[in-house]
Amino acid sequence: MVYGFTIIMRNKMLGVLVNGEFNNLPVNLNNGAVKVYQEGRNYVIATNFELVVTYDLVYHVTVTVPGNYRGQVCGLCGNFNGDKNDDFQMSNNQVTKDVNMFGKSWKITIPNVVCENGCDGDNCPNCDAALKAIFSKPTYCGIIAAPTGLFAACHSKIDPQLYFDDCVFDLCASNGEGNVLCDSIAAYAYNCHLAGVDVKNWRTPSFCRRFCYCHIFATYV
């Protein structure tokens, strides 16, 4: 919600909703104060006060704000005060170590949108040890954390452990189906790019192949 506009980006939506009305990209609002466009595989919302939100239309979301917002924000991205120990500050200003409790505290009600609360204990997917070992290999999620691998140059900028853990968890939960592996690696690659490290050639014809789509226009005379 910005400048009186409510912008919604949804999975599999080839455009965005602006105040409930569908718009194809790119979108220019309030004489450029808000722009919505596609950049690679991400949808991007950019404002004239340097707030940038990206969404890959699967599960990876980034929110970027300029330095003058330091210590002035709150929510799922933390409070931007430089102290990682209090990033799980809930909406009641209390700090928790429970990621699910933290997430629940920031839930809001949106019409026709269902947001699950995550899982606890026995309700969480259980990954077979043998399967987990396979998904941890460099040919799977291990490519993210390999000390001398393609992403090694990014490790000093962004800790790969969380991305590796999430990748293995999501692969286990999905039984290795779909694009979960490639989406997980792409999320780390994109954040590395934002941190100033461009990881080259991690996609190959046989691993997370990138598909390009072209639009053909015919002109009749």
C-alpha positions in Angstrom: 0.0 0.0 0.0 1.7 3.2 -1.1 0.5 6.7 -2.2 -3.1 5.5 -1.9 -2.5 2.5 -4.2 -2.9 -1.1 -3.1 -0.7 -3.2 -5.4 -1.1 -7.0 -5.3 1.3 -9.5 -7.0 0.1 -13.1 -7.1 1.5 -16.4 -8.2 0.8 -17.2 -11.9 -0.7 -13.7 -12.4 0.7 -12.1 -15.6 0.4 -8.6 -14.3 -0.7 -6.9 -11.0 -3.8 -5.7 -9.3 -3.9 -2.0 -8.6 -6.8 -1.0 -6.3 -8.5 -4.3 -7.4 -8.1 -3.7 -11.1 -5.9 -5.9 -13.3 -3.0 -4.1 -15.1 -0.4 -5.5 -17.5 3.2 -4.6 -16.9 4.8 -2.1 -16.9 2.7 0.1 -14.7 3.4 3.8 -14.0 1.5 5.4 -11.1 1.3 9.0 -9.9 3.6 10.3 -12.6 6.4 7.8 -11.9 6.2 7.9 -8.1 5.5 4.2 -8.2 6.6 1.9 -11.0 5.8 -1.8 -11.4 7.8 -3.8 -14.0 9.4 -7.2 -14.7 13.1 -7.7 -14.3 14.2 -11.2 -15.3 12.0 -13.6 -13.4 11.0 -11.1 -10.8 8.2 -8.6 -10.6 9.4 -5.3 -9.1 7.7 -2.4 -7.3 9.9 0.7 -7.1 9.0 4.0 -5.5 10.5 7.4 -5.7 11.6 7.2 -2.1 13.8 4.2 -2.9 11.5 1.4 -1.5 11.9 -1.6 -3.8 9.9 -4.8 -3.5 10.6 -7.9 -5.7 8.7 -11.1 -6.0 9.6 -14.2 -8.1 5.9 -15.2 -8.2 6.8 -18.4 -6.3 8.0 -17.7 -2.8 11.0 -15.4 -2.8 10.4 -11.8 -1.8 12.9 -9.0 -1.1 12.2 -5.6 0.4 14.9 -2.9 0.1 14.9 0.5 1.8 17.5 3.3 1.9 19.7 4.0 4.9 17.5 6.8 6.2 15.0 4.1 7.3 17.6 2.5 9.7 15.8 1.7 13.0 12.5 3.1 11.6 10.9 -0.1 10.2 9.4 -3.2 11.6 7.9 -6.5 10.4 9.1 -9.7 8.8 12.3 -8.1 7.6 13.4 -7.0 11.0 13.9 -3.5 12.3 17.1 -2.5 10.4 18.9 -1.3 13.5 22.1 -3.4 12.9 21.4 -5.8 15.7 20.5 -9.3 14.5 19.5 -10.4 18.0 16.2 -8.5 18.0 15.1 -9.0 14.4 12.4 -11.4 15.6 10.5 -8.5 17.2 6.8 -9.2 17.1 4.0 -6.7 16.5 3.6 -6.3 20.3 7.3 -5.2 20.5 8.3 -8.4 22.3 11.2 -10.5 20.9 10.8 -14.2 20.3 13.0 -17.0 19.1 10.0 -18.9 17.6 9.9 -18.2 13.9 6.2 -19.3 13.7 5.1 -17.1 16.5 7.0 -14.2 14.9 5.3 -14.8 11.6 1.8 -15.1 13.2 2.3 -11.8 15.0 2.5 -9.9 11.7 -0.4 -11.6 9.9 -3.0 -9.3 8.5 -6.4 -10.1 7.0 -6.6 -9.8 3.2 -9.9 -10.7 1.4 -9.7 -14.0 -0.6 -6.1 -14.7 0.6 -5.2 -17.6 2.8 -2.0 -17.4 4.8 -1.0 -20.6 6.7 0.8 -20.5 10.0 3.6 -22.9 9.2 4.2 -26.1 11.2 5.2 -27.2 14.6 6.7 -30.4 15.9 5.2 -33.5 14.4 3.1 -31.5 12.0 6.3 -30.6 10.0 7.3 -32.7 7.0 9.8 -35.4 8.0 12.7 -35.9 5.7 14.2 -39.4 5.4 17.9 -39.3 6.4 19.0 -41.0 3.1 16.9 -38.5 1.1 18.3 -35.6 3.0 21.8 -36.8 2.3 21.1 -36.8 -1.4 19.5 -33.3 -1.4 22.6 -32.0 0.5 25.0 -33.0 -2.3 26.6 -30.4 -4.5 24.5 -31.7 -7.4 21.5 -30.5 -5.4 21.3 -27.9 -2.6 24.9 -28.4 -1.8 25.9 -26.1 -4.7 24.8 -23.2 -2.5 27.2 -23.9 0.4 30.1 -25.7 -1.4 33.3 -24.0 0.0 35.0 -23.9 -3.4 31.9 -23.9 -5.5 30.3 -21.4 -7.9 28.8 -19.5 -5.0 31.9 -19.3 -2.8 32.6 -15.7 -3.7 29.2 -14.8 -2.2 29.6 -16.6 1.2 31.4 -13.6 2.8 28.5 -11.4 1.8 25.5 -13.6 2.5 25.6 -16.6 4.8 24.6 -19.6 2.6 23.6 -21.8 5.5 20.0 -20.5 5.8 19.5 -20.8 2.1 21.0 -24.3 2.1 18.7 -25.4 5.0 15.6 -24.0 3.3 16.5 -25.6 0.0 16.9 -29.1 1.6 13.7 -28.6 3.7 11.6 -27.5 0.7 13.0 -30.4 -1.5 12.0 -32.8 1.2 8.6 -31.3 1.6 8.0 -31.5 -2.1 9.7 -34.9 -2.6 12.0 -33.2 -5.0 9.3 -32.4 -7.5 8.7 -29.3 -9.5 11.1 -26.3 -9.7 11.8 -26.2 -6.0 15.5 -26.8 -6.3 16.1 -24.2 -9.0 13.9 -21.7 -7.3 15.8 -22.1 -4.1 19.2 -21.7 -5.8 17.9 -18.7 -7.8 16.8 -17.0 -4.6 20.4 -17.1 -3.2 21.8 -16.1 -6.6 19.5 -13.1 -6.7 20.4 -11.9 -3.2 24.1 -12.4 -4.1 23.5 -10.1 -7.1 21.9 -7.5 -4.8 25.0 -7.8 -2.5 27.3 -7.0 -5.5 28.3 -10.6 -6.4 27.1 -11.9 -9.7 27.4 -15.7 -9.8 28.1 -16.7 -13.4 27.0 -19.9 -15.2 25.3 -21.8 -12.4 22.5 -22.6 -14.8 23.6 -25.1 -17.5 21.7 -27.0 -20.2 21.5 -30.0 -17.9 21.0 -28.1 -14.5 18.2 -25.6 -13.9 18.1 -24.7 -17.6 16.8 -21.3 -18.3 13.9 -21.0 -20.7 13.4 -17.9 -22.7 10.2 -16.9 -24.3 9.9 -14.6 -27.2 6.9 -12.7 -28.5 6.4 -12.7 -32.3 4.6 -9.8 -33.8 3.3 -9.9 -37.3 2.7 -6.8 -39.4 0.3 -6.9 -42.2 0.5 -4.4 -45.1 
